[in-house]
């Protein structure tokens, strides 16, 4: 995932950080697992790397169809 490094650099110092997961993102491959990224991986990245408070999920997210 290519996100500007500024969010990580200022993690915990910004009042609000939001991340959007959209349709093209579901085609990305995790280089460590050689599989598509899972919901837990997006959530971990958003919360622990970016310090995101909000994640906007595409309506086409596979886990929203359950």
N, C-alpha and C positions, 0 to 999 in steps of 0.2 A: 504494500500500500504506500503510495507516495503522497504524503501529507506534508505541508510546509513545517519545517523544524521549529518554527517560532512557537507553536503551541506546546511542544515538549519543553522548550527552553523556559517558558513562562508558566509551566504547570504549577497549579496552586496559587498563582498570583493574579490570574484573570478572574473576573467576577462570573463570567459565563462562557463556557466553551460547548459548542454543539457540533455534532458530526452527522452527516447524512450517508446512509448506505443505499445506493440506487442500483438499478438493473445492471449496468455494465460491471459493477463491482462483483456481482455473483459469478462472473466468468473468470475472475482472477484465481490463480493457482498459488497455494502456499508452497514456497520452494522447499520447506522443511518436510512436508508430508506428501508433496506432489498431488494433492487433492484440493478441491475447492475450499475456500475459507468457510468455517462453521460460525454459527451465531456466537458461540462462546469466545471465539477468537476475535471477532469484531468487537464484542463487548469488552474483552480484556484490553485490547489495543486502545479503545476509546477511553476507558476509565483509568487504566494504569499507565499508559504512555502519554496520552494527550491530556488527561485530567478532565475529560468531557463530563458535563453535567447532564446533557441531553443527547440521545441518539434518535435521529429520524430514520425510520425504516421504510423502505419502498413497500407499497401495498402488494407487490409481487414477491415479497420475502417468503421463502419456502415454509418457514415456521409459523407464518400468519395464516396459513391455509388449513391448519388443523382444527 
